[in-house]
Each structure stands twice: as structure tokens, then as C-alpha cells.
Amino acid sequence: MTTTAPPRTREAWARFAGTAALWVALFVLNGRFADWLVSLIPGVTEDGRLGEVIRFFIYDTIKIGLLLTAVVFAVTVLRSFISVERTRDLLGGRGRVVGYALAAALGVVMPFCSCSAVPMFIGFVAAGVPLGMTMTFLIASPLVNEVAVILVAGSFGVEVAALYVATGLTVAVVSGAVIGRLGLERWVEPFVFAVRTPTARGGAPRLDWADRFAAARVEVRAILGRVWPYLVAGIAIGAVIHGWAPEDLFARWAGEDDPLAVPIAVLFGIPLYSNAAGTIPLVEALNAKGVALGTSIAFMMSVVALSLPELILLRRVLTVRLLATFVAIVATGILITGYLLNVIV
């Protein structure tokens, strides 16, 4: 017996197919469009420095915007099949190996912004998820989120993206495991353990594909609205670096042969606040100017995993000791990742 999809669902899929076809066309024609726009500017040649800067800015803005839109849409649809409550259920009561692996994997597919770090932390701990697994989730989510993975793959290839995912997840799992092994629950602010968060069970409305696509469109608009200033700023800085910054400038402080390049990049990255969409253009430009790929990736990882806003918010639930331990362990993992990628790539 065959069933026919309701008109609402058919209409949603038709709209999705048309939008997807338009997305593919824009992505394929992006380079030609950037060249055409540069050619329209009086006095600017495509092979000149200014033309190169403008083309880099136009091309990367469109490319990253398109990738960000597609990834956020797809992951939002995926996340519509699993709730935060179910995530806590999956992690709670698991064995150490399975629990840490699940925490890292869920961190990738359930990204959150800095403003949600505290409620996520409280919800997980209050639901009985071990501290180490909670920290693994909090590290993996910004560090190896879907945007970072897709943008790294688009800029440096699938092999580099795979290495980035493997090393990033390793940093998240090992950092969480170390924190869990040290038994640092005593350094969590006491009020966290007093919170009791009910777990939702059943009763949730059943979503159809039209609902999922509608929610994904809302999420795309919301995320693009939040990140576009960082996206444009990062691409603009990357374009300037790509076109005008002297190559010996980077060779002096983060050249491929400088053993201190990776820690310097991490130190520069920690005070900054951005996201993967904003830092990928900088990574591209730095790498093009002679900074080793591992050093550039370490810079990006320190920006997205140890941003000041998130650390300030986490201070509400972590004592200074635990926060400092968290930063030290994650920074060490990023340093190792940077050196390792420099050797492999």
C-alpha cells in the first residue's frame, strides 16, 4: 500500500528543491561573478593588488555565506530529530569510553553559542551527566562544529578537514577525560548541583518536513544575523592580509621554521572573539602568506574554543581554579594539534 505525501509536505519539498538548485548555481558561478564585479570597477585590474583584495572579499563572502547557509539548514533539520533532553539521556549513565565519544559527537551536531554555554552546563550536570563528559561536549561544540568542518574542507580540502576533525575531537575527549579523572566537581559552583531540571518525555508535537524546513529557515536567518559582522570583518581582514601584508611580517612571528609559531598563534587567538565563519578567511590568508597550516588551524581553534565571552560566562558556574584548569588543558591540546598538523601536512 502506498501513501501520498500531503500537499503541505510536497510544497515544502518542491520549495527546497528549487532553493537547492539556486544554491548550486550560485556556488558554481561565484568565481565568475567576482571576476565580473572587479572588472566593472574603474581603474582596478584583476591582477593588481587592489583587484586581488576586492576579488578575495567578494568571492569569500559569497562562498562562506553559501556554505554557512547550507550547513546551518542541514544541521537544524538533523537536530529536529533529537532534543537537549534526549541528549542528556544519551550521555547519562554511559560508560566512560562510550560516554566521552558520544559527548564529542553530539557536540559536533548540536552546536551552541556562547550565551547558551551556562544553561547547557547546568542542564547537563543537574541531569547527572559526569563533569568530564559535560566539558567534552562544551569543548567539541564550538571547536569542531559543522561550520568549521565544512569551511575547512572547502578551503583546504577533505583530507585537511578530516585531520582537523580527528585532532579536534581528540582534544575535546582528552581534555574532558583529564578533567573528569582529576575529580574536579568540587571546583564547580555549588548552586549548580542544587538545580533540578525536569526531563521532557513525550507530549512533544510531531514535526513534519514542512515544519523542519521552516525551522531551518528561521535558524539560518537567526545565525546569519548574529555572525555576519564577524564574517564580514574576518573576510575583510583576510583580504587585506592576502593582498597587501608583506610576507616577511608573518615569517618573523609565525614562520614555518619558527618553533614558537604555534604558541604565539594560540596566545593571539585566546583574547579574540569570533567564530569559524569569521576566522576561516584569516586562516586562508595567513596560510597563503607562509604561516604553516597547523599554526593557522591552532590560531582558529584557540579563537573558537577559548573565546573570552564564553570564559566570562562559564565563570558563573566554574570557580577560578576550574576555569584556569580548563583553559590550560584545552590550550595544551591545541598546541599539540598545531605542531602535529605542521608535521603531517
N, C-alpha and C positions, 0 to 999 in steps of 0.2 A: 504494500500500500504506500503510495507516495503522497507527500504533503506539500502544499503550495505555501510559500512564504507570504505573509500578509503584505498588503500594499505598502505599509509604512516601512517595513524592512526592505522590500525591493527598491523603494525610492532611496533609502539610505545607502544601499549598495551601489545603485546607479550613480548617486552623487559622489560616493567615494571613488568609483572607477574613473569618473571624469576628472576629479581633482588629482588623482594619482597620475593620469596621463599628462595633465598640465604640469605637474611637478617634474616628471621625467623630461618633458620638452624643455622646461626652464633650466634644468640641471645640465642637459646636453649642450644647450645653446649659450650657456653662461659665458664661456670664454670669448665667443664671437661678439656677444653683446658688449662685453667690457672693452674689447678692441674698438668696436664701432663708436662707443661713447667717447673714448680717448681721442679718436680721430676727429671728432666734432669740435674739440677744444682748440681755439686759435692759438698758434704759436707753440703747441705742445706736440712733440713727436713721440711715437710709441717706444722708440729705442732710447730716448733720453731719460735722464734721472726722474724728472717730474712726471713724465708719461708713465714710467715704470711704477712710481709710487701711486699714482691715481689708478692705474690698472689693477695693482695689487689690492687696493682698498675696495674697488668696485667688485672685483672677482671674488675676493674672500668674503665680503659682506653678503653677497648673494649665495655663495656656496655654503657658508656656515649657517646662514638663515634657513636655507632649504633643508640642510641636514638636521638642524635643530628641530624644525617643524616636524619632519618625518619621524624622528626618533621619539620626541615627546608624544606625538599622536599614537605611535605604536605601543609605547610602554604604558600609556594611560589606558589603552584598551586592554592590555595584558593585566594591569593592576586591577581592573574592574572585576576580575575573577577571584581576587584574593583581598581580604580586609586586613587592617592592622591587627585586629583581634585574632584572626586566624594565624597571622604571622607569629604572634606571641604564643599561641597554642602549639605551633610547629616547633618553636625553639624550646619551650618549657619542657623539662623532664627528659631531654635528649642526652645521649652520651656525649662525652667531650668531643670526640673526633667528628661525629655527625653534626653535633650542635654548632661547632665553630664553622664547619663547611657550609651548613645551612645559613648561618648568620651572615657569612660573607656573601653567599649567593643572593640572599634576599636583599642585602644592602645594595647590590647592583641593580636589581629590578624594582626596588622601592625607594628611589632617591628622595631626599628631603632637603629643604633649605635650612639655613642657619636658625631661622626663627622657630623651627619645629624640633630642634635638637633637644631642648629641655623636656617638652611633653613626651617625646619619643622615649627619652631616657627614663623618665618617671614611669611611664606606662609599662615599659619592659621590666624594670626592676620590681615594680609593685606587683606585676603578674607572675613573679617568681623566676624570670629568666636570669641566669647567673650573670654577674657583673662582667666577666671576661667576654661572654658571648654578646652582651649588650654593647660593649666597647668595640668588638669586632664589627658589628652592624654599623655603628656610628662612624667608624673609620672607612669601611668599604663603600658606604653610600656616596659620600662626596668624592672619594678618591678614584673609584672605578665605576662611576655612574655611566649610564648608557650614552650620554652626550660625549663624554671624554673618549669612550671606546670608538664610537663612530667617527669622531673628528680626527682622532689619531690615525685610524685606518684610512680615512680619506686623504690625509696629508702625507703620511709616511708609509702606507702600505699595510696589508693584512698581517704580515709577519711581525712588524714592529708593534702593531696593536695587540697581537697575541702575547708577545713578550711583556707588554705593558700590563695587560690583564693578569697574567700569571704572577708577575712580580708584585703588582698592587694588591692582589688577593693574598699573596703570601705575607706582605707587610701587615694587612688587616688581621689575618688569622694569628700570626705570630705575636703581634702586639697585644691582641685581646687575650691570647693564651698566657702570655707573660703576666699581664695584669691579673688575670684570674688565678694563676698559680701563686702569685705573691699574696693572695688573700687580702686585697686592699678595700674590702667592703667597709672597714672601719673608717676609711677616709671619704666615704660618701656622706653628704649632709644627712643628719638623722631623720629629717622630716620625710625624706624620700621613702623610707621603709614603712612609714606610718600611713602612706597613701594606699587606698584600696580602690583599684579600678575594676569595675564590673566588665566581664567579657560578654560581648554580644553574641547571642546564639539564636539563630533562626529569626524569623519575623522580618528579615530584610527583604525589600521589594526585589523581585526578579527582573533583571535587566535584559532587554532585547538588544539587537545590534544597533538599532536606531538610537537607543539610549547611550550605548557605549560610544558610538561615533560622536554624538552630541557632547558627551562629557569630555571626549578627547579634544574636540574643537575648543571648548571652554578652557581646557588646561593649556593648550597651545597658546591661546591669546594671553592667558594669565602669565605663563612663564616667559614668553617673548616680551611682555610688558615689563616684567621685572628685570630681565637680563640685557635688554637692548642697550642701555647706556654703557654697560661693561663690554658688551660685544663690540659696539662701535668704537669705544675708546681703545680696546685691545687691538682691534684691526688697524686703527689709525696709527697707533704707536708702532705696531709691527710693520706697517707700510713705510713709515719714516726710517725705521731701522733697516728695512730691506733696501731702501733706495739711497739713503744718504749717510748712514752711520759708517765711519771708517772701520775697515776690518781689523786693524791693529788695536782698536779700542777693546774689542772682545778678546782678542788674543792675549791682551795684557792681564785681564782679570778672570777669564774663563776659557782660555785656550785649551785645545785638545791635550797639550802636553803639560798642563799645569795640574799638579797633584791636588791642589787646594780648590780647583774649579768647582767641584761638586758641593763641598760645604759652603763656599761663598754663594753659590746659586741658591742653596736652601735657606741661608740666612737672609738673602734678599727677598725670598719668596714669603717667609713666615709673616712679616708685618703687613703684607698686601692683602687686599680683599677683592677677589674676583671669582670666576667660575671657569669651568673648562672651555666654554664658548669664548670667553674673553682672553684666556691665556694661550690657546692653541695658535692664534696668529703670531703671538710673541715667540712661541717655541719654533714656529716655522722660520721666522726672521732671524732668530738667534742661531739656529742651525745653519741657515744659509750663509751667515757671516763667520762661520768657523767654529762656533761653540759645539762641542760634541753632543750627540743626540741624548746620551744618558744624562749629561749635565742639564740639558734643556728640559728633559722629562722630569728630572728631580726638582727643578725650579717650579714646574707646573704642579707637581704633586704637593709640594710644600704650600703653594698658594691655596689649593682647593681643600687640602686635608687639615691644614693648621691655620685657617683664617682667623684673624683677630675677633671679628664679631661672634663666631661660633665659640671661641675660647672664653670670651666675656660672658656669653650666655651660659655655657657649661659651668662657669664658676658658681652659678646659683645652686647647682646640685653636687658639685665636687669641691672638696677642700683644696686649698692651695697645693698641698702635698700631692694629691692625686692628679690634679691638673698638670703640675710640673712633671710628674712621672709619665703621664700620658704624652705630653709634648716630647719628652726626651726619648721615649721608646719609639714613637712614630717617626721622629726626625732621624733616629738611628737607622730605622728600616728604610727610609727614603734615601739616606746616604748610601747604604749598601746597594739599593736598587740602581742608583745613578752610576756608581762605579761598575756594577755588573753589566749594565747596558752598554757602557763605554767599551767594555772588553768584548762583548758579544757582537754588537752592531758595528 
